[in-house]
Amino acid sequence: MAWLTPFNKPITEWRGRSVWLVGASSGIGLACAKALHAQGAKVCVSARQEALLQAFVSEHLGSMALALDVTDAQAVQAAARVIETHQGLDVVMYCAGVYQPLRATDYNLAVMEQHMAVNYHGALYVLDAVLPTLLSQGHGHLSLVSSVAGYRGLPQSLAYGPSKAALTHLGEALYLDLQDSGIGVSVINPGFVDTPLTAQNQFTMPALITSAQAAQHILQGWRNGLFEIHFPKRFTLWLQLLRVLPYRWYFSLVRRATGM
């Protein structure tokens, strides 16, 4: 049956496959880099914090590190060329991100712009650098780490939520455009994951999981050929239900649940 067909070609074998993880000095990106290296992938990690990248390389033989600021379009182009030359491009995962709780009553334009620059524009720069190569070779996979915070508006998410909503929308459009080009596309929507970003939260995070657990969910999603990879489902399925509620019900439930 057509509706049971995987969205993407399942990725079941990682040995020898080249993976570029952008934003992999900590959190989900680093956990995925470790899991992929353990399965034999040729891993390249990028982020701004060069010392953390080098620590990963020293502990994972055969891996590669390229320090990179994703808001620098020229630097992204240069990094992509280095990776293509040294190990090729099979899978590109964009997991760079910034998060700062923000409400409209404390509106800060600089914070708003920073979120779009890192969470969304950086992904555009990476796409600009890798899409010509992927289209030319006729195979590959693009994976964007978004968030369930992009499903609908939430308190404290004035800067973060819109940037992730844009990233999810981008992934949907990419899938429609690239599904006949041999290039897979997936959007990853985590719930609460224990990372340096979520450590800022001053509230109890329901269904909190570790970065290592998140990485296993992601690898399973790739194995299943999914477009949207969301986890943990005991939390994310409820948020998906909220997406379809009328605004009157949605706003009331969110205010009741958050007290905001």
Salt bridges, closest charged atoms under 4 A:
GLU84 OE2 - ARG81 NH2 2.59
ASP90 OD1 - HIS139 ND1 3.94
